[in-house]
């Protein structure tokens, strides 16, 4: 038990108490400290008694602070512990479909409840210990994001290649009974967990409302690197439309019963079905943006509002906008709307075909640097706008390890990543 203190911020409360790097933080106000969840939960109290160990000798320090004031302690990793990996081998796992030779970090499968609370990652519940379940309940930490896929225990075991995957579904009910808010996702595979199975799953999950606040249905993503894996296929336009109708019907029922829609098909389903996306009112508080639910509708609304209130004019730069095949028609419509307002706007949208992963992958977030470079070679422009989701969190590398600087040198254009926000996109067109 306990976590190693790797540093102490100068002039901080911890520094004034004489706490040193190398000390072990064991307890706060009598509560064991195992990792970031314990630390962040208990350090919010105004009066702290910290139990520590230095060179094998125990000592304590008392601290009075504001509830939102940091202690000044620093730790080797943000989790203060090793990251928990996934123990499943899901038939649709995207990481299993990656080619060899990419960054090592891309092959790590996380399934860590702490990352769900910190960054919104989705977990499967299959590697939660009883201690971890009880800790989440006792701390009343929420919301938590959960990958469900199906509530049919036998099918969940089969889809996740884990004989305990069905049993872990009971944790959903424990969290709901404890008042833990939840958001869920269903990766839908044609002919496997849709149709009747999807109906069963939605009916089962409906019993967890209102603690279950949203459920996203996302189509399986399939690359060309699936050798030796379970045969799967993408959704057809007709099948995508059927999923939309099914989830909308359940969402309508939840709206009538609870005043909240809960069930949402991802934007990808609408694009595959070539159906118009719903308006703002459909998505409520946009609880599933990370799963691509309502992202296009929100972006359009933000863009149009920003354009209507804008008093500036474009600076005259030649602008190229690169995006994935799926979103390209939508981005073109926004650019055309801007051109109607600004006749001097010089902007062109270029859809990038995903040769790296295969043309079945058409989302912007999986466009690689090499595809970007090869398909924009010869294009003349001053500025290249790309969705920020093309880059890793640090904003410096594409999925294939090509840096932003390398891409700029190859294309002779300044690259500007644009956040998924309509106002940010409009402002980028003014450069």
Secondary structure, DSSP 8 states (H G I E B T S, - for coil): --EEEEEE-TTSHHHHTT--TT-EEEEETTEE--SHHHHHHHTTSSEEEEEEEETTEEEEEEEE--TT----EEESSTTSS---B-----TT-SGGG--TTS-GGGG--B--HHHHHHH---B-STT--HHHHHHHHHHT---EEEE-S-S-HHHHHHHHT-TTTTGGGHHHHHHHHTT--EEEEEEE-TTTTSHHHHHHHHHHHHTTTTTEEEEEEEE----S--TTS-------HHHHHHHHHHHHHHHHHHHHHHS---EEE-HHHHHHHT-----HHHHTTTTTGGGTSSHHHHHHHHHHHHHHH--------EEEEEEEHHHHHHHHHHHHHHHHH-TT-EEEEEEE--TTT-TT---GGG--HHHHHHHHTT---SEEEEEGGGB-TTSSBBTTS-BHHHHHHHHTSEEEEE-S-HHHHHHHHT-
